[in-house]
């Protein structure tokens, strides 16, 4: 169960890291991929922020995350510059791929194929 402070800190990191990606992202992974912050989970001691990212407009999503990992110090410094007046201790950050939308599209395609093949049964 997240405390109120954890939720506030997570939202602060989420909003500001999104802005960091808008400014710094094209320098790190190029102009093509679209990277979106879908969620942030923060530990109870506020020392680690797990940032969940959704990557669009590219086939190799893992490469984008690896490029971000290489520039993690730069990204953390940019984040720290934005939130330093709001939070006492700047959390370490780690990136995780959020495949929720990819999974949703995959399941949707499966259902559409079953409807097209008339294997879903009769509609009432």
MIBA-306224 format. One record per residue: residue in three letters; x, y, z of N, C-alpha, C in turn. Coordinates in steps of 0.2 Angstrom, whole numbers, padded with zeros to 4 digits, always signed. Atoms other than C-alpha are relative to their C-alpha. Layout:
<nodes>
ALAXYZXYZXYZ/...
</nodes>
This chain:
<nodes>
UNK+0004-0006+0000+0000+0000+0000+0004+0006+0000/UNK-0004-0006+0000+0007+0016-0005-0002+0006+0004/UNK+0002-0006-0005+0007+0031+0007-0001+0006-0004/UNK+0002-0006+0004+0001+0048+0002+0006+0003-0002/UNK-0007-0004+0002+0019+0055+0002+0003-0004-0006/UNK-0002+0003+0005+0024+0041-0010-0004+0001-0007/UNK+0004-0002+0006+0010+0045-0022+0001+0007-0002/UNK-0002-0007+0002+0014+0063-0022+0007+0000-0003/UNK-0006+0000+0003+0032+0060-0025+0000-0003-0007/UNK+0001+0003+0006+0028+0048-0039-0003+0004-0005/UNK+0003-0004+0004+0017+0060-0047+0004+0006-0002/UNK-0005-0006+0002+0030+0074-0046+0005-0003-0005/UNK-0005+0003+0005+0043+0062-0054-0003-0001-0007/UNK+0003+0001+0006+0031+0057-0067-0001+0006-0005/UNK+0001-0007+0004+0026+0075-0073+0006+0003-0002/UNK-0007-0003+0001+0044+0081-0072+0004-0004-0005/UNK-0004+0005+0004+0052+0066-0080-0003+0000-0008/UNK+0003-0001+0007+0039+0068-0095+0003+0006-0003/UNK-0002-0006+0003+0045+0086-0097+0008-0001-0002/UNK-0008+0001+0002+0064+0080-0097+0000-0004-0006/UNK+0000+0004+0006+0060+0067-0110-0002+0005-0006/UNK+0002-0005+0006+0052+0081-0121+0006+0004-0002/UNK-0006-0005+0001+0068+0092-0119+0006-0004-0003/UNK-0007+0003+0001+0082+0079-0119-0001-0007-0005/UNK+0001+0007+0004+0074+0063-0128+0002+0000-0007/UNK-0003+0000+0007+0078+0068-0146+0007-0001+0000/UNK-0007+0000+0000+0096+0070-0141+0003-0007+0002/UNK-0002+0006-0003+0097+0053-0133-0002-0006-0005/UNK+0002+0005+0004+0086+0041-0144-0002+0002-0007/UNK+0001-0003+0006+0083+0052-0159-0007+0002-0001/UNK+0007-0003+0001+0067+0060-0166-0005-0005-0001/UNK+0005+0005+0002+0058+0045-0172-0004-0003+0006/UNK+0004+0003-0005+0053+0035-0156-0004+0005+0004/UNK+0004-0004-0005+0039+0042-0145+0000-0004+0006/UNK-0001+0003-0007+0043+0038-0127-0005+0004+0005/UNK+0005-0003-0005+0029+0041-0114+0001-0003+0007/UNK-0001+0003-0007+0030+0039-0095-0007-0002+0001/UNK+0007+0003-0001+0015+0028-0091-0001-0001+0008/UNK+0001+0001-0007+0018+0026-0072+0007+0001+0003/UNK-0005-0001-0004+0030+0029-0058-0001-0004+0007/UNK+0001+0003-0006+0032+0018-0043+0006+0002+0004/UNK-0006-0002-0004+0043+0024-0028+0000-0004+0006/UNK-0001+0004-0007+0050+0015-0013-0002+0004+0006/UNK+0002-0003-0006+0044+0019+0004+0005+0006+0003/UNK-0005-0005-0002+0060+0028+0008+0002+0005-0005/UNK-0001-0005+0006+0059+0038-0008+0007+0000-0003/UNK-0007+0001+0002+0076+0032-0013+0001-0002-0007/UNK+0000+0003+0006+0071+0023-0029-0006+0001-0004/UNK+0006-0001+0004+0059+0028-0043+0000-0005-0006/UNK+0001+0005+0006+0054+0014-0055-0004+0004-0005/UNK+0003-0004+0005+0049+0023-0071-0002-0005-0006/UNK+0002+0005+0005+0038+0013-0083-0002+0004-0006/UNK+0000-0004+0006+0039+0019-0101-0003-0004-0006/UNK+0003+0003+0006+0029+0015-0117+0004+0003-0006/UNK-0004-0002+0006+0039+0016-0133-0004-0001-0006/UNK+0003+0001+0007+0030+0019-0150+0004+0002-0006/UNK-0003-0002+0007+0035+0022-0168+0006-0003-0001/UNK-0006+0003+0002+0049+0010-0168-0001-0008+0002/UNK+0001+0007-0001+0051-0009-0169+0005-0002+0005/UNK-0004+0002-0005+0066-0010-0157+0000+0004+0006/UNK+0002-0004-0006+0059-0004-0141+0006-0001+0005/UNK-0005+0001-0005+0073-0012-0131+0006+0004-0001/UNK-0005-0004+0002+0086-0002-0140-0001+0007+0003/UNK+0001-0006-0002+0078+0014-0135+0001+0000+0008/UNK-0001+0000-0008+0078+0009-0116+0007-0001+0001/UNK-0007+0000-0001+0096+0004-0118+0004+0006-0001/UNK-0003-0007+0001+0101+0021-0125-0002+0004+0006/UNK+0002-0004-0006+0091+0029-0110+0005-0002+0006/UNK-0004+0002-0006+0101+0018-0098+0007+0003+0000/UNK-0006-0003+0001+0117+0024-0105+0001+0007+0002/UNK+0000-0007-0002+0112+0042-0102-0004+0001+0007/UNK+0004-0001-0006+0104+0039-0085+0002+0005+0005/UNK-0003-0005-0004+0116+0051-0076-0003+0007-0003/UNK+0002-0006+0003+0111+0065-0088-0008+0001+0001/UNK+0008+0000-0001+0092+0061-0086-0001+0001+0007/UNK+0001-0001-0007+0093+0060-0067+0002+0007+0002/UNK-0002-0007-0001+0102+0077-0067-0005+0005-0002/UNK+0005-0005+0003+0089+0085-0078-0006+0000+0005/UNK+0005+0000-0005+0076+0078-0066+0001+0003+0006/UNK-0002-0003-0006+0085+0083-0051-0001+0008+0000/UNK+0000-0007+0001+0086+0101-0058-0007+0002+0001/UNK+0007-0002+0000+0067+0101-0060-0003+0000+0007/UNK+0003+0001-0006+0062+0094-0043+0003+0001+0006/UNK-0004-0001-0006+0075+0099-0031-0003+0004+0005/UNK+0003-0004-0005+0065+0112-0023-0007-0003+0004/UNK+0006+0003-0002+0050+0100-0020+0001-0006+0004/UNK-0002+0006-0004+0059+0085-0013+0007+0000+0003/UNK-0007-0001-0003+0073+0083-0001+0005-0004-0003/UNK-0005+0005+0002+0082+0068-0008-0002-0002-0007/UNK+0002+0002+0007+0082+0065-0027+0001-0008-0001/UNK+0000+0008+0000+0078+0046-0030+0004-0002-0006/UNK-0004+0003+0006+0089+0035-0041-0006-0002-0004/UNK+0005+0002+0004+0079+0030-0056+0002-0006-0004/UNK-0001+0006+0004+0077+0014-0066-0006+0000-0005/UNK+0005+0000+0005+0068+0011-0082-0003-0007-0001/UNK+0003+0007+0001+0055-0003-0086-0005+0001-0006/UNK+0004-0001+0006+0046-0006-0102-0007-0002+0002/UNK+0007+0001-0001+0027-0005-0101-0003-0002-0006/UNK+0003+0003+0006+0019-0017-0113-0007-0001+0000/UNK+0008+0000-0001+0001-0014-0108-0003+0001-0007/UNK+0003-0002+0006-0004-0006-0124+0002-0005-0006/UNK-0002+0005+0005+0006-0018-0135-0005-0007+0001/UNK+0004+0006-0002-0003-0033-0126-0008+0002-0002/UNK+0007-0001+0001-0020-0024-0128-0001+0000-0008/UNK+0000+0000+0007-0017-0022-0147+0000-0007-0003/UNK-0001+0007+0002-0012-0040-0148-0007-0004+0001/UNK+0007+0004-0002-0028-0047-0139-0005+0003-0005/UNK+0005-0003+0004-0039-0035-0150+0001-0003-0007/UNK-0001+0003+0007-0031-0042-0166-0003-0008+0000/UNK+0003+0007+0000-0035-0060-0160-0007+0000+0000/UNK+0008+0000+0000-0053-0056-0156-0003+0002-0007/UNK+0003-0001+0007-0055-0048-0173+0001-0006-0005/UNK-0001+0006+0005-0048-0063-0182-0005-0005+0002/UNK+0005+0005-0002-0059-0074-0172-0007+0002-0002/UNK+0006-0003+0003-0074-0063-0177+0000-0002-0008/UNK+0000+0001+0007-0069-0064-0195+0000-0007-0002/UNK+0000+0007+0002-0067-0083-0195-0007-0003+0003/UNK+0006+0002-0003-0084-0084-0186+0001-0005+0005/UNK-0002+0005-0006-0077-0094-0171-0003+0003+0006/UNK+0002-0003-0006-0085-0082-0158-0007-0002+0002/UNK+0007+0002-0001-0102-0090-0159-0005+0005-0003/UNK+0005-0005+0002-0118-0081-0163-0001+0005+0005/UNK+0002-0005-0004-0122-0064-0157-0007+0000+0001/UNK+0008+0000-0001-0139-0062-0149-0002+0007+0000/
</nodes>
